[in-house]
Amino acid sequence: MNSHLRKRLEKCSTLPTLPAVAIRIVELCRKQDVDLRKLAEAIGQDPVLCARVLKVVNSAFHCFPRQIETLSHAVAILGIDAVQTIALAFSLVRGMRCNEVQGFDFQAFWRRSLFSAVSAQCLAKWTKMRNEEVLFLAGLMQDIGMLFLRELAPKGYGELFLQSSGSHR
């Protein structure tokens, strides 16, 4: 990484911090004996995060015959790693949302991140690879640099983003 860019990133005071709910989720997930009920209760403290977890568990990827309606059931299905990943990634994206950059579409960013994460997880299952959750996380976080560039150089990155029409090239 360019040393000038690294210094700017390290000194950037506008990068988001995790909200208390995300910190609590991480704390619960780090314990040896994770209490899924407490984890579901922590997620339930943030209605938007709660909706996001339920949306992921009820996505076409899981194909359940009926809708999952409780957080405790969703947490049990998704697993600890996936729930932690969703909480962290969603909190990070939501935390950066306040400083809008012309042309940057958070909905499209989040949609692409989730699509990539679920695709990586599907490929892991299909190829019988272990660590599906690690691949899910890799897919989810692959474009995280876009958020940091958007934060460090909003004017220049906004113009570049508009010129690219959202293309990664």
Rosetta blueprint (number, residue, H / E / L):
1 M L
2 N L
3 S H
4 H H
5 L H
6 R H
7 K H
8 R H
9 L H
10 E H
11 K H
12 C L
13 S L
14 T L
15 L L
16 P L
17 T L
18 L L
19 P L
20 A H
21 V H
22 A H
23 I H
24 R H
25 I H
26 V H
27 E H
28 L H
29 C H
30 R H
31 K L
32 Q L
33 D L
34 V L
35 D L
36 L H
37 R H
38 K H
39 L H
40 A H
41 E H
42 A H
43 I H
44 G L
45 Q L
46 D L
47 P H
48 V H
49 L H
50 C H
51 A H
52 R H
53 V H
54 L H
55 K H
56 V H
57 V H
58 N L
59 S L
60 A L
61 F L
62 H L
63 C L
64 F L
65 P L
66 R L
67 Q L
68 I L
69 E L
70 T L
71 L H
72 S H
73 H H
74 A H
75 V H
76 A H
77 I H
78 L H
79 G L
80 I H
81 D H
82 A H
83 V H
84 Q H
85 T H
86 I H
87 A H
88 L H
89 A H
90 F H
91 S H
92 L H
93 V H
94 R H
95 G H
96 M H
97 R L
98 C L
99 N L
100 E L
101 V L
102 Q L
103 G L
104 F L
105 D L
106 F H
107 Q H
108 A H
109 F H
110 W H
111 R H
112 R H
113 S H
114 L H
115 F H
116 S H
117 A H
118 V H
119 S H
120 A H
121 Q H
122 C H
123 L H
124 A H
125 K H
126 W H
127 T L
128 K L
129 M L
130 R L
131 N L
132 E H
133 E H
134 V H
135 L H
136 F H
137 L H
138 A H
139 G H
140 L H
141 M H
142 Q L
143 D L
144 I H
145 G H
146 M H
147 L H
148 F H
149 L H
150 R H
151 E H
152 L H
153 A L
154 P H
155 K H
156 G H
157 Y H
158 G H
159 E H
160 L H
161 F H
162 L H
163 Q H
164 S H
165 S L
166 G L
167 S L
168 H L
169 R L
